[in-house]
């Protein structure tokens, strides 16, 4: 899953990025509204953390421009605790949730997890595909109760496929959501990770849809 953090406070930006990366997300960052708007308008993100008070272009304007352009990714806005009007304006502009400063990073992580789950149509923090269980809260996966030992890339791949169970996901889409903007993207590496993931799962749950990409779904007798 790929997240964009738009926050002009350098220390807070760094804290959020580090916490998100530690939780298994790929993270891009911006420090002003213009840069944040450009990234959100040109790159596919699974969620965005957006500060309201930004230089160059304020957060509400950024959000309004995204929504006017049809950008539908979940957006969590950061507001000042005593500015309830910012919260209302943010929701009206198209925000999906908000957190008031100062906040605990754990709360931001929990809200981001929930936004991504809901956007993919999942209500619970645990996503199940046959015997495979993905715990989005702990960033762990298991098969029939046995925990899988996954690399960060393998976990991101499994997480994305399970969030989009039953859908055909192209290689290019996986590349866009598993790597940040500065990564040397090569869709051929996706095939390698899919192969490794299949071996570790030990079950035929990830289908190759020729010419289109991959689809993960539970066996018919497990649905």
Secondary structure as GFF3:
##gff-version 3
##sequence-region A 1 223
A	DSSP	beta_strand	2	6	.	.	.	ID=ss1
A	DSSP	alpha_helix	10	22	.	.	.	ID=ss2
A	DSSP	beta_strand	26	30	.	.	.	ID=ss3
A	DSSP	alpha_helix	33	42	.	.	.	ID=ss4
A	DSSP	beta_strand	47	51	.	.	.	ID=ss5
A	DSSP	alpha_helix	59	68	.	.	.	ID=ss6
A	DSSP	beta_strand	74	80	.	.	.	ID=ss7
A	DSSP	alpha_helix	84	93	.	.	.	ID=ss8
A	DSSP	beta_strand	97	101	.	.	.	ID=ss9
A	DSSP	alpha_helix	105	119	.	.	.	ID=ss10
A	DSSP	beta_strand	126	129	.	.	.	ID=ss11
A	DSSP	beta_strand	132	135	.	.	.	ID=ss12
A	DSSP	beta_strand	140	143	.	.	.	ID=ss13
A	DSSP	beta_strand	146	147	.	.	.	ID=ss14
A	DSSP	alpha_helix	152	163	.	.	.	ID=ss15
A	DSSP	alpha_helix	171	178	.	.	.	ID=ss16
A	DSSP	alpha_helix	188	201	.	.	.	ID=ss17
A	DSSP	beta_strand	206	209	.	.	.	ID=ss18
A	DSSP	beta_strand	213	216	.	.	.	ID=ss19
A	DSSP	three_ten_helix	220	222	.	.	.	ID=ss20
###
